[in-house]
Amino acid sequence: MIDDWPRSDVAREYVATRRRKTWSQAGREPASGFVPQEHLPGREAGQVDVSDVSIRLRGEPVTCALFSLRLPCSGKAIQRIIAGQCRR
């Protein structure tokens, strides 16, 4: 099934091209600008996400938890796959 989906770079290129065409048809130009973000040390907590992921362990499909942590100030990230998670 995954082979049926287009690669992400193909989809990204299509969306960018389509967006420019739509804007020009509407008589608008794409916005050019940049909004810098400031993440001071100790001001913001890390961004955390936990989601289910399917892996093969010894040839058998197993559902595990994917833990992701990102620190906004440094931009560093860590991901770990754990056997399960406690849902309280």
Backbone as CSV, one residue per row, in Angstrom:
resi,resn,N_x,N_y,N_z,CA_x,CA_y,CA_z,C_x,C_y,C_z
1,MET,0.810,-1.192,0.000,0.000,0.000,0.000,0.859,1.263,0.000
2,ILE,1.970,1.233,0.717,2.808,2.430,0.793,3.365,2.799,-0.570
3,ASP,3.541,1.805,-1.459,4.056,2.084,-2.794,3.058,2.869,-3.643
4,ASP,1.759,2.822,-3.271,0.729,3.543,-4.015,0.758,5.043,-3.741
5,TRP,1.351,5.440,-2.631,1.361,6.859,-2.250,2.531,7.567,-2.914
6,PRO,2.330,8.829,-3.323,3.457,9.567,-3.911,4.485,9.922,-2.840
7,ARG,5.701,10.111,-3.288,6.745,10.536,-2.355,6.405,11.931,-1.837
8,SER,6.856,12.238,-0.636,6.518,13.519,-0.016,7.074,14.698,-0.810
9,ASP,8.246,14.551,-1.453,8.797,15.663,-2.220,7.955,15.942,-3.464
10,VAL,7.352,14.910,-4.046,6.474,15.103,-5.201,5.223,15.857,-4.774
11,ALA,4.628,15.439,-3.661,3.427,16.105,-3.156,3.737,17.554,-2.776
12,ARG,4.877,17.781,-2.127,5.258,19.136,-1.710,5.429,20.050,-2.920
13,GLU,6.056,19.527,-3.969,6.263,20.313,-5.188,4.920,20.639,-5.860
14,TYR,4.020,19.654,-5.900,2.702,19.877,-6.487,1.943,20.966,-5.737
15,VAL,1.931,20.891,-4.405,1.209,21.879,-3.600,1.799,23.271,-3.812
16,ALA,3.108,23.396,-3.844,3.746,24.701,-4.053,3.381,25.279,-5.416
17,THR,3.410,24.431,-6.450,3.059,24.888,-7.798,1.591,25.286,-7.867
18,ARG,0.734,24.469,-7.290,-0.709,24.745,-7.305,-1.033,26.025,-6.535
19,ARG,-0.357,26.233,-5.426,-0.594,27.432,-4.614,-0.227,28.699,-5.403
20,ARG,0.939,28.681,-6.076,1.349,29.845,-6.877,0.339,30.120,-7.988
21,LYS,-0.131,29.060,-8.636,-1.098,29.215,-9.724,-2.419,29.797,-9.205
22,THR,-2.900,29.290,-8.080,-4.144,29.788,-7.487,-4.017,31.259,-7.111
23,TRP,-2.881,31.634,-6.513,-2.674,33.037,-6.132,-2.644,33.940,-7.363
24,SER,-1.964,33.503,-8.418,-1.875,34.352,-9.611,-3.237,34.478,-10.281
25,GLN,-4.055,33.419,-10.259,-5.405,33.497,-10.816,-6.270,34.475,-10.025
26,ALA,-6.009,34.598,-8.736,-6.769,35.513,-7.886,-6.193,36.931,-7.928
27,GLY,-5.117,37.129,-8.692,-4.504,38.447,-8.795,-3.679,38.832,-7.585
28,ARG,-3.225,37.840,-6.840,-2.408,38.109,-5.647,-1.024,37.511,-5.825
29,GLU,-0.114,38.038,-5.094,1.240,37.493,-5.057,1.423,36.741,-3.740
30,PRO,2.239,35.722,-3.748,2.504,35.026,-2.485,3.125,35.972,-1.461
31,ALA,2.743,35.798,-0.224,3.296,36.631,0.840,4.770,36.309,1.024
32,SER,5.579,37.328,1.125,6.989,37.093,1.406,7.283,37.716,2.756
33,GLY,7.667,36.906,3.662,7.956,37.395,5.001,8.431,36.256,5.880
34,PHE,8.927,36.620,7.021,9.441,35.642,7.947,9.155,36.131,9.352
35,VAL,8.584,35.272,10.163,8.307,35.626,11.552,9.268,34.825,12.432
36,PRO,10.293,35.488,12.973,11.249,34.753,13.804,10.614,34.330,15.132
37,GLN,11.015,33.187,15.606,10.539,32.711,16.899,11.687,32.761,17.887
38,GLU,11.369,33.134,19.101,12.383,33.206,20.145,11.988,32.252,21.261
39,HIS,12.869,31.321,21.574,12.635,30.355,22.638,13.761,30.503,23.661
40,LEU,13.490,31.196,24.740,14.501,31.438,25.764,14.670,30.217,26.661
41,PRO,15.896,29.954,27.118,16.127,28.797,27.990,15.318,28.905,29.281
42,GLY,14.680,27.820,29.664,13.940,27.780,30.921,12.574,28.429,30.884
43,ARG,12.207,29.049,29.790,10.918,29.729,29.691,9.797,28.803,29.239
44,GLU,10.127,27.830,28.409,9.112,26.939,27.859,9.460,25.498,28.168
45,ALA,8.438,24.724,28.421,8.646,23.296,28.647,8.900,22.616,27.309
46,GLY,9.418,21.426,27.375,9.630,20.656,26.158,8.300,20.254,25.533
47,GLN,8.319,20.020,24.257,7.127,19.575,23.541,7.172,18.056,23.482
48,VAL,6.121,17.410,23.982,6.096,15.960,24.115,4.925,15.388,23.336
49,ASP,5.151,14.234,22.721,4.081,13.529,22.023,4.314,12.033,22.196
50,VAL,3.217,11.303,22.387,3.272,9.850,22.462,2.233,9.320,21.487
51,SER,2.652,8.417,20.613,1.721,7.850,19.644,2.015,6.368,19.450
52,ASP,1.041,5.664,18.912,1.216,4.242,18.648,2.011,4.045,17.362
53,VAL,2.815,3.006,17.356,3.593,2.658,16.170,3.628,1.132,16.071
54,SER,3.540,0.623,14.861,3.606,-0.828,14.649,4.993,-1.195,14.158
55,ILE,5.582,-2.195,14.788,6.908,-2.677,14.396,6.856,-4.200,14.256
56,ARG,7.890,-4.765,13.682,8.028,-6.228,13.627,9.115,-6.620,14.616
57,LEU,8.763,-7.480,15.540,9.697,-7.973,16.542,9.764,-9.484,16.406
58,ARG,10.936,-9.983,16.028,11.128,-11.412,15.756,10.118,-11.920,14.733
59,GLY,9.822,-11.073,13.733,8.923,-11.461,12.659,7.442,-11.292,12.959
60,GLU,7.099,-10.903,14.169,5.694,-10.739,14.560,5.358,-9.247,14.666
61,PRO,4.168,-8.835,14.179,3.765,-7.430,14.335,3.434,-7.119,15.796
62,VAL,3.978,-6.012,16.283,3.778,-5.589,17.673,3.458,-4.101,17.683
63,THR,2.466,-3.709,18.478,2.149,-2.291,18.643,2.887,-1.762,19.867
64,CYS,3.659,-0.717,19.657,4.437,-0.094,20.732,4.079,1.382,20.799
65,ALA,4.729,2.094,21.697,4.517,3.536,21.836,5.767,4.273,21.358
66,LEU,5.572,5.329,20.586,6.667,6.185,20.143,6.634,7.444,20.993
67,PHE,7.680,7.664,21.775,7.794,8.841,22.641,8.703,9.844,21.952
68,SER,8.223,11.081,21.770,9.012,12.148,21.137,9.085,13.348,22.075
69,LEU,10.281,13.877,22.257,10.507,15.060,23.088,11.350,16.043,22.292
70,ARG,10.925,17.297,22.252,11.695,18.351,21.572,11.878,19.513,22.527
71,LEU,13.097,20.010,22.624,13.404,21.166,23.466,13.412,22.416,22.587
72,PRO,12.480,23.342,22.803,12.338,24.492,21.912,13.578,25.390,21.833
73,CYS,14.277,25.591,22.937,15.412,26.515,22.933,16.549,26.010,22.046
74,SER,16.929,24.754,22.218,18.056,24.210,21.459,17.619,23.555,20.155
75,GLY,16.353,23.186,20.068,15.877,22.486,18.884,16.235,21.011,18.879
76,LYS,16.897,20.548,19.942,17.266,19.142,20.009,16.029,18.289,20.267
77,ALA,16.055,17.071,19.749,14.920,16.178,19.894,15.402,14.773,20.211
78,ILE,14.528,14.018,20.842,14.815,12.623,21.150,13.541,11.822,20.886
79,GLN,13.710,10.646,20.314,12.589,9.747,20.090,12.979,8.372,20.623
80,ARG,12.025,7.722,21.262,12.249,6.379,21.781,11.006,5.539,21.521
81,ILE,11.208,4.292,21.183,10.106,3.342,21.069,10.126,2.499,22.334
82,ILE,8.967,2.450,23.012,8.870,1.675,24.250,7.798,0.601,24.068
83,ALA,7.922,-0.469,24.849,7.053,-1.622,24.676,5.587,-1.290,24.903
84,GLY,5.287,-0.384,25.779,3.894,-0.030,26.060,3.836,1.270,26.832
85,GLN,2.641,1.700,27.100,2.494,2.926,27.868,1.326,2.763,28.827
86,CYS,1.407,3.453,29.916,0.350,3.423,30.921,-0.665,4.511,30.557
87,ARG,-1.895,4.141,30.387,-2.940,5.116,30.047,-3.836,5.307,31.269
88,ARG,-3.536,6.287,32.072,-4.332,6.554,33.281,-5.152,7.788,33.118
